[in-house]
Amino acid sequence: MNHFEYARPSTEGEAATLLAEHDGNTAVLAGGTDLFNLLNRDLVAPARLVDLKSIPSLGEVTETLDGVRIGAAVTLDTLARHPLLAGRFAALHAVIDGIHSIQVQSMGTLAGDLCLAPNCWYYRSGYGLLAMRDGESLVETGRNEHHAILGNRGPAKFVSASRFAPALIALGARLRIVGPSADEVTLLPVEAFFVSPKTDRQGTTVLRPGQFISHVEIPADGETRSATYEVLQTEGLDWPMATASVSAVVSSGVVRSARIVMGHVAPTPWIAHSAAQALVGQRLTEESAASVADLAVAPATPLSENEYKVQIARTAVKRALLRLAEQTSTEGGVA
Ligand SMILES: Cc1cc2nc3c(=O)[nH]c(=O)nc-3n(C[C@H](O)[C@H](O)[C@H](O)COP(=O)(O)OP(=O)(O)OC[C@H]3O[C@@H](n4cnc5c(N)ncnc54)[C@H](O)[C@@H]3O)c2cc1C
């Protein structure tokens, strides 16, 4: 592990300034559950770590005019029990409930999850983000059973590691991004945050050196219902094989608008626009859920060892829709 400075700013502006120094060769420290893993393996070598946990505004969950705002230092454990989230955002709660690692629950954060580096074994073994050798993709010809089945025609074949992104996109969440200068603030829909890189140096998000996520904002309109289904291999320390988060406005039993977002199937969270469009005007039934799930995976282009993931992704979409149907039929459901 390389030597690095440790900085603990107490304001957002100070954090942005500290991150922009050293030519931006710095890293944000939130829970550190994954960052220390990357540092240990020399996969990242920042000159400075900027710890966000002493900035008071980042440790809060607050009510906004149209929903809630969650600080980047709020842990998953706190979110699970927070009264402002109770009975709302079912898609988000399902993800929190699926994380069974006590370490990740008590230290991990939403923003840390969104910025997670891929779990691709080529990347984690030092072959770079795209795992290319002499212009050839090692993934294409090698072990690729956990890699992308959608959006994999470009150089990136890994799957986005974020477990929360599909739920946040389905819920229409935005990110508040601070930096690179101390007073610069940008609001960005979560779906615009992710990048499928064309080069090893591009990274997996739009964040530039000196920028960090200060808050995640989730709107709550009172009529949108949401659900998530994650296909997990084990009940312990684990990442899903495929996930789907869905949201919809349903009135008189008919879907008026819908969003379907799949996770762990593509280098970025995958929004199934045409499948969601096909749901509009329909009732949520076993049959409509199955045919919409077929549409969601129709563009899949599996690699040599991961055809099985197509069926798993299809199942995730269908079951997420059926969970949504349960909520809307009882109508005591949550947004
Ligand atoms: C051994 C191990 C097991 C794990 N098991 C699971 C599991 O079972 N389930 C699961 O879902 N996840 C798991 N994870 C992944 C990870 O712990 C979680 O996703 C966690 O939520 C990440 O949050 P964090 O705050 O600890 O991120 P950190 O480790 O602090 O950061 C992760 C990355 O995000 C960047 N970052 C953090 N916050 C910000 C911010 N506000 N702005 C900009 N960049 C930021 C960091 O610089 C770093 O690059 C595991 C990780 C490891 C190493």
The ligand as an SDF file (V2000), in Angstrom:
LIG
                    3D

 53 58  0  0  0  0  0  0  0  0999 V2000
  -14.9750   -7.7960    1.4470 C   0  0  0  0  0  0  0  0  0  0  0  0
  -16.1420   -6.9330    0.9830 C   0  0  0  0  0  0  0  0  0  0  0  0
  -17.3870   -7.4270    1.0610 C   0  0  0  0  0  0  0  0  0  0  0  0
  -18.4800   -6.6710    0.6440 C   0  0  0  0  0  0  0  0  0  0  0  0
  -19.7040   -7.2210    0.7370 N   0  0  0  0  0  0  0  0  0  0  0  0
  -20.7680   -6.5600    0.2650 C   0  0  0  0  0  0  0  0  0  0  0  0
  -22.0590   -7.1710    0.3410 C   0  0  0  0  0  0  0  0  0  0  0  0
  -22.2260   -8.2670    0.8440 O   0  0  0  0  0  0  0  0  0  0  0  0
  -23.1030   -6.4980   -0.1810 N   0  0  0  0  0  0  0  0  0  0  0  0
  -22.9360   -5.2690   -0.7500 C   0  0  0  0  0  0  0  0  0  0  0  0
  -23.9010   -4.7190   -1.2350 O   0  0  0  0  0  0  0  0  0  0  0  0
  -21.7380   -4.6640   -0.7820 N   0  0  0  0  0  0  0  0  0  0  0  0
  -20.6550   -5.2790   -0.3090 C   0  0  0  0  0  0  0  0  0  0  0  0
  -19.4290   -4.6880   -0.3730 N   0  0  0  0  0  0  0  0  0  0  0  0
  -19.3240   -3.3830   -1.0520 C   0  0  0  0  0  0  0  0  0  0  0  0
  -19.2980   -2.1320   -0.1800 C   0  0  0  0  0  0  0  0  0  0  0  0
  -18.8430   -2.4220    1.1010 O   0  0  0  0  0  0  0  0  0  0  0  0
  -20.6600   -1.4340   -0.0570 C   0  0  0  0  0  0  0  0  0  0  0  0
  -21.1520   -1.2110   -1.3570 O   0  0  0  0  0  0  0  0  0  0  0  0
  -20.6660   -0.1170    0.7200 C   0  0  0  0  0  0  0  0  0  0  0  0
  -21.9990    0.4340    0.6860 O   0  0  0  0  0  0  0  0  0  0  0  0
  -19.7140    0.9130    0.1630 C   0  0  0  0  0  0  0  0  0  0  0  0
  -19.8320    2.0990    0.9560 O   0  0  0  0  0  0  0  0  0  0  0  0
  -18.6060    2.7540    1.7050 P   0  0  0  0  0  0  0  0  0  0  0  0
  -19.1290    4.0060    2.2940 O   0  0  0  0  0  0  0  0  0  0  0  0
  -17.9550    1.8060    2.6630 O   0  0  0  0  0  0  0  0  0  0  0  0
  -17.6220    3.0680    0.4800 O   0  0  0  0  0  0  0  0  0  0  0  0
  -16.0610    3.3000    0.4800 P   0  0  0  0  0  0  0  0  0  0  0  0
  -15.3340    2.0000    0.5500 O   0  0  0  0  0  0  0  0  0  0  0  0
  -15.6810    4.3560    1.4740 O   0  0  0  0  0  0  0  0  0  0  0  0
  -15.9300    3.9040   -0.9680 O   0  0  0  0  0  0  0  0  0  0  0  0
  -16.1480    3.1550   -2.1500 C   0  0  0  0  0  0  0  0  0  0  0  0
  -15.7130    4.0300   -3.3410 C   0  0  0  0  0  0  0  0  0  0  0  0
  -16.5630    5.1540   -3.4250 O   0  0  0  0  0  0  0  0  0  0  0  0
  -15.8440    6.3740   -3.2850 C   0  0  0  0  0  0  0  0  0  0  0  0
  -16.7260    7.2390   -2.5190 N   0  0  0  0  0  0  0  0  0  0  0  0
  -17.2810    6.9680   -1.3190 C   0  0  0  0  0  0  0  0  0  0  0  0
  -18.1200    7.9630   -0.9540 N   0  0  0  0  0  0  0  0  0  0  0  0
  -18.0610    8.8780   -1.9340 C   0  0  0  0  0  0  0  0  0  0  0  0
  -18.7030   10.1370   -2.1180 C   0  0  0  0  0  0  0  0  0  0  0  0
  -19.5500   10.6260   -1.2370 N   0  0  0  0  0  0  0  0  0  0  0  0
  -18.4150   10.8330   -3.2490 N   0  0  0  0  0  0  0  0  0  0  0  0
  -17.5570   10.3310   -4.1720 C   0  0  0  0  0  0  0  0  0  0  0  0
  -16.9200    9.1540   -4.0420 N   0  0  0  0  0  0  0  0  0  0  0  0
  -17.1820    8.4230   -2.9370 C   0  0  0  0  0  0  0  0  0  0  0  0
  -14.5560    5.9950   -2.5950 C   0  0  0  0  0  0  0  0  0  0  0  0
  -13.5060    6.9020   -2.8720 O   0  0  0  0  0  0  0  0  0  0  0  0
  -14.3030    4.6140   -3.1890 C   0  0  0  0  0  0  0  0  0  0  0  0
  -13.7480    4.7360   -4.4620 O   0  0  0  0  0  0  0  0  0  0  0  0
  -18.3070   -5.3790    0.0930 C   0  0  0  0  0  0  0  0  0  0  0  0
  -17.0040   -4.8640    0.0290 C   0  0  0  0  0  0  0  0  0  0  0  0
  -15.9490   -5.6270    0.4520 C   0  0  0  0  0  0  0  0  0  0  0  0
  -14.5430   -5.0640    0.3510 C   0  0  0  0  0  0  0  0  0  0  0  0
  1  2  1  0
  2  3  1  0
  2 52  2  0
  3  4  2  0
  4  5  1  0
  4 50  1  0
  5  6  2  0
  6  7  1  0
  6 13  1  0
  7  8  2  0
  7  9  1  0
  9 10  1  0
 10 11  2  0
 10 12  1  0
 12 13  2  0
 13 14  1  0
 14 15  1  0
 14 50  1  0
 15 16  1  0
 16 17  1  0
 16 18  1  0
 18 19  1  0
 18 20  1  0
 20 21  1  0
 20 22  1  0
 22 23  1  0
 23 24  1  0
 24 25  2  0
 24 26  1  0
 24 27  1  0
 27 28  1  0
 28 29  2  0
 28 30  1  0
 28 31  1  0
 31 32  1  0
 32 33  1  0
 33 34  1  0
 33 48  1  0
 34 35  1  0
 35 36  1  0
 35 46  1  0
 36 37  1  0
 36 45  1  0
 37 38  2  0
 38 39  1  0
 39 40  1  0
 39 45  2  0
 40 41  1  0
 40 42  2  0
 42 43  1  0
 43 44  2  0
 44 45  1  0
 46 47  1  0
 46 48  1  0
 48 49  1  0
 50 51  2  0
 51 52  1  0
 52 53  1  0
M  END
$$$$
